[in-house]
Each structure stands twice: as C-alpha cells, then as structure tokens.
Amino acid sequence: MHHIAIFASGDGTNAENIIRYFQNHPQIQVSLVVYNRKEAGVRLRTEAAGVATVFHPKEAWNDEAATLALLRHYGIDFIVLSGFLLLIPAYLIRHFEGRIVNIHPSLIPRHCGRGMYGNRVHEAVLASGDSETGITIHMIDEEYDHGHVVMQAKCPVLAGDTVEELAARVHALEYRCYPEAIERLLLGLPSNTTC
C-alpha cells in the first residue's frame, strides 16, 4: 500500500478531490494532510473526510528531524503538493527524491515561479493575451515550478474571460487530471501526456 501525504496551504478543494479519488483504492491511500497556514480551509475539508490533518507552521519546516518523524509516523512514501506555497526544503527533496509531485495552474514555463500562484497566474495569463492556458503536473526540485514535467493539459482562454471564469476552467482540469497522474506515477504506469 502506498501512503500519500498531501501538503496544502489554501482552501483544499484539490486535496479533497484527491482524497475522494483514492477512497477505497486497493493500492493507494491518502494517509496525511499537512498544512502550513492556520486559517487554511483545507483543515476542515480533510478532517471531515477522516484523514489525519496536521498543522505544521512555516518555521517547523526548518526542523528536519521533526518533519521526517511526522512523515515516518504515517508511513508516507509519496508527497503530493496541492496549493502548497512554501519552497520544499532540500532535505525533503533528498529524502523523497523522485517522489514529490506538484501541480501548477499554467503551462510551464509560462506564468510560473516564486509568487505565481492562484489568481495571480490567471491574471497574468489574461494580461498577456494568451489564447490558451492549462495545468502542468511535474516532479519537484529545489526551484519553484521546475522539475520533470509529467503531463500538461490545455484549455482555451476565451474573449472576455474574467479571472474567475478562467480559474474555473483550469480547476476543472486539475480535478480531472491530477488524481490520475498521481495514480499512474505510484503504480509505475506510463504517464499520459494529456488527460
């Protein structure tokens, strides 16, 4: 059985979707959700789903021994970033090499990097006049929004789109594609280039 930890900072809709996808899966279980912002809505969503949910504030990530002990306690062998806004410490990347995946709400290398998250990304897409956007699922390294791309999926940017309309279209891609990409990675299946 693979045991996933989800790291989140925000509302938790993607985390909730991933938990639902793997509910009753014979080989994969979401065993832990770790959040770093006390007011993050993810806590209520994931606790309601019956998943262990732990607050781990920004300064706690500097404590390598405590962080690794937390993950060991739940038998974690794979980490999923879901709207997690901190740069992953180098010790975690070393310890979980090739086993930390992230999703970004644009087609990397466009509109990514430090400070580019959530509606900021969609605002940048609209301001640039791009005709399409989408999501990128990628393994992480020590740079923001960098690392081996697992898959990308696209959607159109329509004339007159608001940030909210574009965000809704991108979220639909996230909900559809991210759980399947995680499953394929964990089961050693060839990754789809699109979903």
C-alpha positions, 0 to 999 in steps of 0.5 A: 500500500502506498501512503500519500501525504498531501501538503496544502496551504489554501482552501483544499478543494484539490486535496479533497478531490484527491482524497475522494479519488483514492477512497477505497483504492486497493493500492493507494491511500491518502494517509496525511494532510499537512498544512502550513497556514492556520486559517487554511480551509483545507483543515476542515475539508480533510478532517471531515473526510477522516484523514489525519490533518496536521498543522505544521507552521512555516518555521517547523519546516526548518526542523528536519528531524521533526518533519521526517518523524511526522512523515515516518509516523504515517508511513508516507512514501509519496508527497503530493503538493496541492496549493502548497506555497512554501519552497520544499526544503532540500532535505525533503527533496533528498529524502523523497527524491523522485517522489514529490509531485506538484501541480501548477495552474499554467503551462510551464514555463509560462506564468510560473515561479516564486509568487505565481500562484492562484489568481495571480497566474490567471491574471497574468495569463489574461494580461498577456493575451494568451489564447490558451492556458492549462495545468502542468503536473511535474516532479519537484526540485529545489526551484519553484515550478521546475522539475520533470514535467509529467503531463500538461493539459490545455484549455482555451482562454476565451474573449472576455474571460474574467479571472474567475471564469478562467480559474474555473476552467483550469480547476476543472482540469486539475480535478480531472487530471491530477488524481490520475497522474498521481495514480499512474506515477505510484503504480509505475504506469506510463504517464499520459501526456494529456488527460 
